[in-house]
């Protein structure tokens, strides 16, 4: 409904497209109430509660507009699926001056990449099979982006949350194959790569699966 009022990736950092739009105004009211409830409960209970407000794409003006409407949040969410052949997400100027992470840092909030994987999964030719062309490109793209995220100092990135743990073969299209594992007993190389960046323990064979592809050094 909102994209009928403000087409996706059309606003950039501007708040003007959101002004006077009924659906956006309704959402702002709902989010403002939710934020007040969360922060009120935090104050009364002492529990470490907070709110996350998220952006998808490059319409960071949406976040600014929500702030102007009194929507308080504690963490900035970012949902992104970069394809292997796209620029480094951290610095890609398509997202605005300085790249995506400069735009995220502007708000002065901790950042959670709260839905992340390679965008190659959306290709109709994606095979979801080790050794296959697009599956291997997906892995290279993930390694490229994760290295840049790990070494950047622009935004305060607290976590990168991969979508998702398991394939869902009952679904159709890309939604069936986003898993880091084929099933609970069969991990993909994607899981090994994520584990390596997360500081997990890998067997010699699992390390070799990454180093033989040139994704990471031993």
C-alpha positions in Angstrom: 0.0 0.0 0.0 2.8 2.4 0.8 4.6 1.7 -2.4 1.5 3.0 -4.3 2.0 6.3 -2.5 5.8 6.4 -2.6 7.4 4.0 -5.2 10.2 1.8 -3.8 13.7 3.4 -4.1 12.3 6.6 -5.4 12.7 8.9 -2.3 16.3 8.4 -1.5 17.2 10.6 1.5 14.2 13.0 0.9 11.3 13.1 3.3 9.1 15.2 0.9 7.5 12.2 -0.9 6.1 10.9 2.4 4.3 14.1 3.4 0.5 14.1 3.1 0.3 10.4 2.2 -2.5 8.7 4.1 -1.0 5.2 4.3 2.3 6.6 5.5 0.5 8.7 8.1 -1.3 5.6 9.4 1.9 3.7 9.6 3.6 6.5 11.5 0.8 6.6 14.0 0.9 2.8 14.5 4.7 2.8 14.9 4.6 5.8 17.3 2.2 4.0 19.5 4.2 0.8 19.4 7.4 2.6 20.3 5.7 4.4 23.2 4.4 1.1 24.5 7.8 -0.6 24.2 9.7 2.2 25.9 7.0 2.6 28.5 7.3 -1.0 29.5 11.1 -0.7 29.5 10.8 2.1 32.0 8.3 0.4 34.2 9.8 -3.1 34.2 13.5 -2.4 34.0 13.7 -5.0 31.2 16.2 -4.2 28.4 13.5 -3.6 25.7 13.9 -1.6 22.6 12.6 -1.0 19.1 14.1 -1.6 15.7 13.0 0.5 12.7 14.1 -0.9 9.3 14.9 0.2 5.8 14.8 -1.8 2.6 16.7 -0.4 -0.4 17.9 3.2 -0.5 14.9 5.2 0.8 16.6 6.4 4.0 14.3 9.4 3.9 11.6 7.1 5.3 13.6 6.7 8.5 14.1 10.5 8.8 10.4 11.1 8.2 9.5 8.6 10.9 11.8 10.3 13.4 10.1 13.6 12.5 6.7 12.0 13.3 7.9 11.1 16.8 8.7 7.4 16.1 11.5 6.6 18.6 13.7 3.6 17.9 16.9 2.1 19.4 18.3 0.1 16.5 18.4 0.7 12.8 17.5 -2.4 10.7 18.7 -3.0 7.2 17.3 -5.7 4.9 19.5 -6.5 1.9 20.3 -9.2 -0.7 23.3 -8.0 -2.8 23.9 -10.0 -6.0 27.4 -11.3 -6.6 28.1 -9.0 -9.5 27.0 -5.8 -7.7 29.2 -3.3 -6.0 30.3 -3.5 -2.4 27.3 -2.7 -0.3 29.3 -0.8 2.3 30.4 1.9 -0.2 28.0 1.5 -3.2 27.0 5.1 -4.2 23.7 3.8 -5.5 22.5 4.0 -1.9 23.5 7.7 -1.6 26.6 9.7 -0.8 29.3 7.5 0.7 27.3 4.3 0.2 24.8 2.3 2.3 26.8 2.3 5.5 27.4 6.1 5.5 23.7 6.5 5.1 23.1 4.0 8.0 25.7 5.7 10.2 23.9 9.1 9.7 21.2 8.1 12.2 23.7 7.4 15.0 22.1 4.0 16.0 23.4 0.5 16.2 22.8 -1.3 13.0 21.4 -4.8 12.5 21.4 -6.3 9.1 18.3 -8.2 10.0 17.8 -10.1 6.7 20.8 -10.9 4.6 21.9 -13.4 2.0 23.0 -13.3 -1.7 20.6 -11.9 -4.2 21.7 -14.5 -6.8 19.1 -16.8 -5.2 16.4 -14.6 -6.9 17.8 -15.5 -10.3 15.6 -17.9 -12.3 18.8 -19.9 -13.1 19.9 -20.3 -9.5 20.7 -24.0 -9.0 21.1 -24.4 -5.2 23.8 -27.0 -5.8 27.4 -27.0 -4.9 29.7 -26.6 -7.9 27.0 -25.0 -10.1 27.7 -21.7 -11.7 25.2 -19.4 -9.9 25.5 -21.1 -6.6 29.3 -20.7 -6.6 28.9 -17.0 -7.6 26.5 -16.6 -4.7 29.2 -17.8 -2.3 31.9 -15.5 -3.8 29.5 -12.6 -3.5 28.7 -13.3 0.1 32.4 -13.6 1.0 33.1 -10.2 -0.8 30.3 -8.4 1.1 31.1 -10.0 4.5 34.8 -9.1 4.2 33.8 -5.5 3.6 31.2 -5.4 6.4 33.8 -7.0 8.8 36.5 -4.4 8.1 34.3 -1.2 7.7 34.3 1.3 10.6 31.6 3.7 9.3 28.5 2.1 10.8 28.2 0.4 14.2 27.1 -3.0 13.0 26.0 -5.2 15.9 25.0 -8.2 13.9 24.3 -9.8 10.5 21.3 -12.1 10.5 21.2 -14.6 7.7 17.9 -15.5 6.2 17.4 -18.4 6.8 18.5 -21.6 8.5 16.8 -24.2 6.4 15.5 -24.6 2.8 11.7 -24.8 2.6 11.0 -27.1 -0.3 7.2 -26.8 0.2 7.5 -23.2 -1.0 7.9 -22.2 -4.7 10.6 -20.1 -6.4 13.4 -18.4 -4.4 11.6 -18.8 -1.1 12.3 -22.5 -1.2 16.1 -22.3 -1.3 17.3 -19.5 1.0 18.5 -22.0 3.6 22.0 -22.2 5.0 21.3 -25.9 5.2 19.4 -28.2 2.9 18.0 -29.9 6.0 19.1 -30.3 9.6 21.7 -32.8 8.8 23.1 -31.4 5.5 24.7 -28.0 5.7 25.5 -25.9 2.6 28.9 -24.2 2.1 26.9 -21.0 2.9 26.6 -22.2 6.5 30.3 -22.9 6.7 31.1 -19.4 5.4 28.8 -17.8 7.9 30.2 -19.9 10.7 33.8 -18.8 9.7 32.9 -15.1 9.9 31.0 -15.7 13.2 34.1 -17.4 14.7 32.6 -20.8 14.8 34.6 -24.1 14.8 35.1 -25.9 11.4 36.5 -29.3 10.7 39.5 -29.6 8.4 37.2 -30.7 5.5 34.9 -27.7 6.2 37.8 -25.3 6.1 39.0 -26.9 2.9 35.6 -26.3 1.4 36.1 -22.6 1.9 39.8 -22.3 1.1 39.6 -24.4 -2.1 37.1 -22.0 -3.5 39.2 -19.0 -2.6 36.5 -17.6 -0.3 38.9 -17.3 2.7 42.5 -18.3 3.5 43.2 -21.0 6.0 
